Amino acid sequence: MMTSRKPKHILAVDDDGLVRKSLAIFFREAGYESTVAEDGEEALRFFCENRYDLLVTDIRMPGMDGLQLIRAVRDYCRHAKRPPVPEIVLTAYNDEEVKRSAARLGVRDFILKPFRAEEFLRTLERNLALP
């Protein structure tokens, strides 16, 4: 049930065009606004130019990977005196070292692709409810 409040805006990053398109459709159908980026550099540029309520990022991307993007977004928020945004890592690789690195960074959620829509929606809602 949608209320009249402004929908939350999600920034999603994935180097796979089909995944980006699928995420955009998923977010729209769930009642969220979204912007999709094809790599970390583009995502960081979008983040600096706009306000987002959540960052969903792939890990393995050419150039800046997802963990580097998370660090860059946090640095930007700190320097720009903007509140931090929750981050969700979305990846097809069940890599224990990457999971440990994400945990050390304090990333709250690590979701493997393909994901179950209901589980992903609950994770989105939980992260978007954070202060």
C-alpha positions, 0 to 999 in steps of 0.5 A: 500500500503506497502512501502519499509520502515521497518514494525512496530513491535507490542507486543500483550499480551492476556492470551487466545490462540485463541485471540493471534493467531487471533491478530498475523494473523490480524497484519500480514495481516495489514502489521505489525510484531508482537510478542504475549505473553501469560501473563504480565511477558512474555510480559515484558521479550520480551519488555526488550529484543526487540524493539517495536513500540506499546503495545497492552494488555489485562487487566485481565490476571493471575499474572501481569494484563495489567495495571501493565504491562503498568506501568512496561514497562514505568518504564523500558523505563525510566530506560533504557532511551528508548523512551516510546511506545504507549499502547492500552488496549484491553479487553472483560470487560467493567469495568468503574473502569478499564477504569478510572484507564487506563485513570489516567495512560494516556492510550490513547485507550481502545478497547472492544472485540469483536472489529470491524477490521476497528476500530481497524486498525484505532486505530493501525495506529493512535498510530503507527503514534505518535512520 
